[in-house]
């Protein structure tokens, strides 16, 4: 599979790239600065631009410029976006989402998978996680931005999917064992909602290889 990946230099994007390469997929990382691209090898001891089987290459592209995205994604099977706005620039999310959709269409790609946020998931009927008193105020703008992006995806005719993480997503181990849900936050027996970035990336690549949530959001957690 030929994957066009946006946000490959970010924490989640790097793990998505690693997972894709180890599964034998070819990854085109669309980055503003090609020199920043680095994907860790299996041992964690170095930075490589080649996986066990898949090949990684970098091309310049700007998510805010549809024509730039169109040129970069042309000829790929799926576009994966791990884009996230910088702190204080959350309003950019709507523009970036619309530009990404338009660029993907112009590039002739029909499948788009995006990293979402956990804040829009429900903890009770009609009550989102970001509406609760416990939700950190400092990340509320980002949660709202992800919810607004989801609404934009829901209006497009692309075969889109948004994968929302657990409430806590952090570096850890790849276990391959997690639960899958739709719009409800998944919690464990201790009422905690967690997922490692490694397992999140595995779930996202599972969806890329075997689509189950076309034009829908889903979530994963332990």
C-alpha positions in Angstrom: 0.0 0.0 0.0 1.2 3.5 -0.8 0.5 5.8 2.2 0.8 9.6 2.1 1.4 10.7 5.7 1.0 14.3 7.1 2.5 15.0 10.4 5.2 12.3 10.3 7.6 14.4 12.4 5.2 14.5 15.4 5.0 12.1 18.3 2.0 10.2 16.9 3.0 10.6 13.3 6.4 9.0 13.8 4.8 5.9 15.3 2.3 5.7 12.5 5.2 5.8 10.0 7.1 3.1 11.9 4.1 0.8 12.1 3.3 1.3 8.4 7.0 0.6 7.4 7.2 -2.5 9.5 4.0 -3.8 7.8 5.7 -3.4 4.4 3.9 -0.3 3.2 5.6 2.5 1.4 5.2 5.9 3.2 5.5 9.3 1.7 5.9 11.8 4.5 4.5 15.2 3.6 6.5 17.7 5.6 7.2 21.4 5.5 10.9 20.8 6.4 12.2 17.5 4.9 15.4 17.6 7.1 13.2 17.1 10.2 12.1 13.7 9.1 13.4 10.8 11.2 11.8 7.5 12.0 13.3 5.2 14.7 14.4 1.7 13.8 13.2 -1.4 15.6 15.8 -1.3 18.3 15.3 2.4 19.1 19.0 2.9 18.7 19.0 5.0 15.6 17.2 7.1 13.0 16.5 5.5 9.7 14.7 6.3 6.5 14.0 2.6 5.7 11.8 0.0 7.4 12.2 -3.8 7.4 10.2 -3.9 4.1 8.5 -0.6 3.4 10.2 2.5 2.0 10.1 6.0 3.4 10.5 9.1 1.4 9.9 12.8 2.2 8.3 15.4 0.0 7.6 19.0 0.7 4.0 20.0 1.3 1.8 22.4 3.2 -1.5 21.3 4.7 -2.8 24.8 4.4 -2.3 24.8 0.6 -4.6 22.4 -1.3 -2.6 22.3 -4.5 0.5 21.5 -2.4 -1.3 18.5 -0.8 -2.7 17.4 -4.2 0.7 17.2 -5.8 2.1 15.2 -2.8 -0.7 12.7 -2.5 -1.2 11.9 -6.1 -0.8 8.2 -6.8 -1.3 7.0 -3.2 -3.9 4.6 -1.9 -4.7 6.4 1.3 -3.9 9.7 3.0 -3.3 9.6 6.8 -3.2 12.9 8.7 -1.5 13.1 12.1 -1.7 16.9 11.9 -2.3 18.9 15.0 -2.2 22.7 15.4 0.4 24.3 17.6 -0.6 25.5 21.0 -2.4 28.9 20.7 -3.1 28.2 16.9 -6.0 25.9 17.3 -8.2 28.0 15.1 -6.0 26.8 12.2 -7.6 23.4 12.5 -10.6 24.2 10.5 -8.7 25.7 7.6 -6.2 22.8 7.6 -9.0 20.3 7.5 -10.8 21.9 4.6 -7.5 22.3 2.8 -6.6 18.6 3.4 -10.0 17.4 2.1 -9.7 19.6 -1.0 -6.1 18.6 -1.7 -6.9 14.9 -1.2 -9.7 15.2 -3.7 -7.6 17.1 -6.2 -4.9 14.5 -5.9 -7.3 11.7 -6.9 -7.3 9.9 -3.5 -10.6 8.8 -2.1 -9.5 7.4 1.3 -8.5 9.7 4.2 -7.8 8.7 7.8 -7.2 11.4 10.4 -6.0 11.4 14.0 -8.8 12.9 16.2 -9.2 14.0 19.8 -10.7 12.3 22.8 -12.5 15.4 24.0 -15.5 14.9 21.7 -16.2 11.4 22.9 -19.2 10.9 25.1 -18.9 9.9 28.8 -22.7 9.8 29.2 -25.6 10.3 26.7 -25.2 13.8 25.3 -22.2 14.6 27.6 -18.8 14.9 26.0 -15.5 14.4 27.9 -14.6 18.0 27.2 -17.8 19.2 28.8 -16.9 17.7 32.2 -15.5 19.7 35.1 -12.4 17.4 35.2 -11.3 18.2 31.6 -8.1 20.2 31.6 -8.9 23.8 30.6 -5.6 24.3 28.9 -6.4 21.7 26.2 -10.0 22.7 25.8 -9.3 24.8 22.6 -7.6 21.8 21.0 -10.5 19.5 21.9 -13.0 22.0 20.4 -10.8 22.2 17.3 -10.9 18.4 16.8 -14.7 18.4 17.2 -15.0 21.1 14.6 -12.8 19.1 12.3 -14.9 16.1 12.7 -18.0 18.1 11.7 -16.2 19.1 8.5 -15.3 15.5 7.7 -18.9 14.5 8.2 -19.9 16.9 5.4 -17.5 15.5 2.8 -18.1 12.7 0.3 -14.6 11.3 0.8 -14.2 7.9 2.4 -12.9 9.4 5.6 -12.3 7.9 9.1 -11.4 9.7 12.3 -9.6 7.7 15.0 -10.0 9.3 18.5 -7.6 8.1 21.2 -8.3 7.3 24.8 -8.3 10.1 27.3 -4.7 9.5 27.9 -2.4 8.6 25.0 1.3 8.3 25.8 4.5 6.4 24.7 4.4 2.7 25.9 4.4 -0.8 24.4 2.8 -2.2 21.4 0.6 -5.0 22.7 -1.8 -5.4 19.8 -4.5 -5.9 22.5 -7.1 -3.1 22.9 -10.8 -2.5 22.8 -12.6 -0.6 20.0 -15.6 1.6 20.3 -17.5 4.3 18.4 -18.5 7.6 20.0 -18.3 6.6 23.7 -15.1 7.0 25.7 -13.7 3.6 26.6 -12.7 3.0 30.3 -11.3 0.1 32.2 -12.3 -1.5 35.5 -10.6 1.4 37.3 -12.5 4.0 35.2 -9.3 4.9 33.4 -9.0 5.6 29.7 -5.6 4.9 28.3 -3.8 3.8 25.1 -0.2 3.7 24.1 0.9 5.6 21.0 2.2 2.3 19.7 -1.1 0.5 20.0 -3.0 3.6 18.7 -0.8 3.4 15.5 -1.5 -0.3 15.2 -5.2 0.3 15.3 -5.0 3.1 12.7 -3.0 0.8 10.3 -5.5 -2.0 10.9 -8.2 0.4 9.7 -6.1 1.4 6.7 -5.6 -2.2 5.7 -9.1 -3.5 6.4 -11.6 -0.6 6.5 -14.4 -1.0 9.0 -15.3 2.6 9.8 -15.9 4.3 6.5 -17.3 7.8 7.0 -17.3 7.3 10.8 -15.3 8.0 13.9 -14.0 5.2 16.2 -11.9 5.0 19.3 -9.5 2.6 20.9 -8.4 2.1 24.5 -7.4 -0.7 27.0 
